């Protein structure tokens, strides 16, 4: 029903307006009793789907990637669509409006999206207030720096977010790979990235010891545009800093073999969706093989079918995440993927 009735109507409207409209409709539907309907339609509960990684038990391996519920406003309602975990953010210490509109573009011929949102969010402390609601889904906190913060002071921004979210999320994701904050990807270079992760790991340990609780896993989200040498550096950095794992990958700045109109295809920003599928899988496979599966990998990028998801898992991903595929295929995709995983077990 979504692909043939709801999506065509939504795709008539501006994509950013549709995003806000969808939030309103999902929340309203849940409030008037449809939460149980969504759960019955899309949830698939089976012990064989459970995964335990970095000390966390996931009910199933299919998550919602960061960028959809930036301010942690809808995680309970979104969990009714069958997700095993929800990643909120990217959040920054201070609220910021992001880049000027228009900044979100559908490439329907490519089943893709270009965004240059620029970490628009209401700030980490607003997210904390929203996360105080009771919930039964694993929550990841994706953290970044404010646009006005220079790179040499970026660590402070990430530490503020870690400190604020520590009590309210199950794991952290360090986002240094978005192409939409000027200079941010420079933090992926080996020296500054190692220093950043060591500082975050140190603060994480101190916080856990002070509260007599377990450390929160810290993962790093990387760009698909890294070279093999840079990916080898990432493997070394994970070993040196002892973070919990990698999310591969963020959006790409590449624009190869697109079918959409060239003017649209050349819009600035990060490209997500089907055109990213092969490259994100290549990155997952490279990291998995070259590290001898030394750390968990969450695979994301171009998952629009159960077959796409299985390909990521076979390449070495332990969990997967959806974003653009969720927009194009609807919530039934989550159940299709989980069914396919069960059929293989």
N, C-alpha and C positions, 0 to 999 in steps of 0.2 A: 504493500500500500504506500509506503514512504516514497519509493523510487518512482512510482507511476502516478501518484496523486499529490502527495505533500511536497516532494522536492521540486516538481515543475513550477508549482505556485511560489514557493520560497525563492527559487532562482530567478523569478521575475523582478525581485527587489534587490536593492543594494546589499552586498554581502555583510557589511558591518551592521546595518540596520536589521538584517535577518538574524544575525547572531543575538542581538539584544531581544528581538521579538521571540526567538526560540526560548531564551531564558524565561521570559514572561509566561509563555505558553506551558512550558514544562513545569514551572512552579505552580501555576494555576491548576493544571491538570492533577498534580500531586495533591494539592490542597482539597480538591473536590472528590478525592477518593480513587484516582487512577493509579496511585502508587502501587497498590496491590495488583492491579491489572498489568502494569508494566513488568512487575516482578514475575508474574505468572507467564507472561509472554516471552521474556528475554533471559530470565535466570536459568542457569543449568548447574545444579548442585550435584557434585560427584567427587568422592574422595580422590579419584584418579586425576582430577584436575588440580589438586592442591600442590603448591610448590613452597618449599622452605628455602629462603635465601637470606644471607646476612642476618640470621636470627629472627626473621619475620616469616610468618606463615600466610601465604596468599591463597585465597579460596580458589582462584583460577589464574592463569598466566596472562590474561588480557586486561590491559590497563588503558586509561584515558590519559593522553599526553598533556603536558603543560601547555598553556596558551588558550585552553578552552574555558576553564573556570579560573581566571586569573586571580580573583579576589576571594576565592573560597566561599562563594555565595550559593552554590548549587550542588555541592558534592553529595549530599544525601539523596537528592532527587536523581542525579546522574547515576548513582550507584544502582538504582532500580533497573537500569538497562543491562545489568549483568556483568558490569566491570568488576574485576578482582581487586583493582586499586585505582585511585584517582590522584593525579598529580596537579597540585594547584600552583599558580604563579605563571610566569616569573614575577616575583615581588621584589621591590626595592625598598630601602629604608624610608625614603620620602615619597609621597604621592607624586605621580607625573602623568601628564596628559598624553605623552607619546608623540609620534610624528604627526604632521598636518594631514588632514583627510584630503583626498581619498587615498587610502593606504592598504586596502584589501581588495584583491582582484581574483575572480574566478577564471580559470582557463578550461572551459568545459570540454573543448576538443581533446584536451590532454588529461582530463580528470585531475586537475591540479589547482593549486592556489598560490598566488604570490602575496606575501604580506610584508609590510614595512611598518608594523605597529609601533615598535620602539619602546617596548616594556611599559605600555600604558597600564597603570594600576593605581589603586587607592592607597598604596603604602602597606608595609608589612604589619603595622599595628591594627589596621582595619581588617586584614586577613586573620590576625590573631583573634579579634573579637568574633568574627564569623566562625572560626574553628572551635569555639567554646561550646557549640551545640553538640549534643550527643550523636555519635555516629558509629556504625558497625562496618566501616570499610577502611582499608589501609589508605593512609594519606601520605603522599610525598610532598615536600616543600621545595619548589624550584626557586633559587635565589640569584639575584643579580645586583648590579650597581646602578646608581642613578646616572643619568646622562651627564649631569654637570660635575660629577666626581671624576677627577683626573685619574689615570691608571695607576699612578704611584700612590694614590690614596684608596684604591679600590678595595683593598683587604678590609679596611674599616667598615665599608658598606656590607660586605659579605658577613662579617662578624656580627654586625648589628642584627642582620636577618636571622642568623643562626641562633643568637641569644634569644631573640623574641619568639621564634617558632619552636624552640627546643621541646617545650612541654606539649606541643599540639600536633606535631607531625611524627610519622613513623620513620621516615628517612629524608635525607637532604639531597638535592641535586644542585651542583655548582654550574651555572650557565655562563660560560665565557665564549660561547660559539654562535650567538645570534649575530646576523650580519647587519642588524638594524640600529645598533648603538655604535656611534663612531669610535673606532679604536678598540672596541671590546675584544675582537678576535686576536689582537696582539697579546692578550693575556694567555693565549694558548701556547705561546712560546715556552720552551722548556724551563728556563730560569724563573720567570715570573710566575708561571703556573705551579711549579714545585714549591716556591715560597708561599704562595697563596694557600695551597692545599695543606701544607705543613702547619700553617697558622690556624686554619680551620680545624684540623685534626687535633691540635694542641688544646684549643678552646673547647672542643667537643669532649675531650677526655676530662678536662678540668670540671666542666659542667656536670658530667656524669658522676664523677667521683664525689663532688660536693653534694649531689642529690642522692647518692647511693643507688644509682640506676645504671642500666646498660647504656653504653654509647649509642648514639644514633648513627646508622650507616650513612656515609657520605659518598655520593656517586658524582662522576664528572660527565657532563653532556658535551660531546664533541661534534665538530662540523664534518660533513661528508667530503669537504674540499681539501682535507689534509693529504699530504703526500705519504707514500709508504715510509719514508724516513721519519716523518713527523709522527706517524702511527707507532713506529718503533720507539720513539721518544715517549709516547703516551704509555706504552707498556712499561718502560723503565720508571716513569713517574708514579704509576700505580704501585709498583713494587717498592719504590723508595718512600712514598708517603703513606703507604698501607691504607689507602682509601678502599671502600667496599666494592667498587665496580664502575662500569662505564655505561652510559646511554649513547647508543649509536643509531641514528644520527639526528642532528638538527637539520634545518633547511639548507638548501644549496644556493650559491650565487651563479652556478652554471646554467646555461640556457641551450643545451644541445638537443637537436632533433625534436623540437616542439612543433606541433601541428597548428597551434593557435596563431591568430593574426600577429605579425611581427611587432607592431606597436604595443599590443597588449603583452606579448611575451617578453619584451624588453623593459617592462616596468621594473623599477628598482625594488629590491627586497629579497627575501628568502623564498625560494620555490619549494613547495611541498606537494605530495601526491605521487601519482603513478610514475612520473619521470624520474623520481628519486629512488624508486624501488631497487633497481639493480646496484646502484652505487652504495646504498646503505647496506645491502646484503654483502657486497664485496668487503666493506669495512668490517662488518661483523665477522666474516670468515677469516679475514687477515688477522684481526686481533685474537680471535679464538685459537687459530693454528699457531701463530708466532709466539703466543704466550703459553701454549700448552694448556689452555683453559684455566689459567691461573686465577682468574677473577670472573664474577658473574657479569653478563652483558644483557642489557635491556635493549631490544631491537625495535626501531621505529623508523618509518619512512616508506611510503608507497604501499601500505597494506590495505588493499581494497577487496580482498577475497580470502577465503580459508586457505587457498593454495599459496597466496602471498605470505600468509602467516607461517605456514608450515615450512616454507623456504627459509624464512628467517631463523626459525628454530633449528632446522637442520644445519644451517650455516654456523650455529654456535650460540644463538640467543637463548637465554634462560627464561625470559619474560618478553612480552611484546607490548607495544602501545599503539593506539590509534589516534588520529586527529582528522586529517583530510579525508581518509577513508570513511570515518564516521559521518562526516558531512555529506559525502556523495552516496554512501550505501545505506546509511541509517543504522539504528540500533540492532537490527537483525544480524548485522555482521558479527557482533560479539558472540551471539549464540552459534552462528555458523562455524566460527573458528573453534569454539570450545567443543562442538560436536565432532569436528574433523580431528581434533587432538584425541578425543575419546576413541574414535574409530581406529586410530593408530596404536592405541595402548593395548 
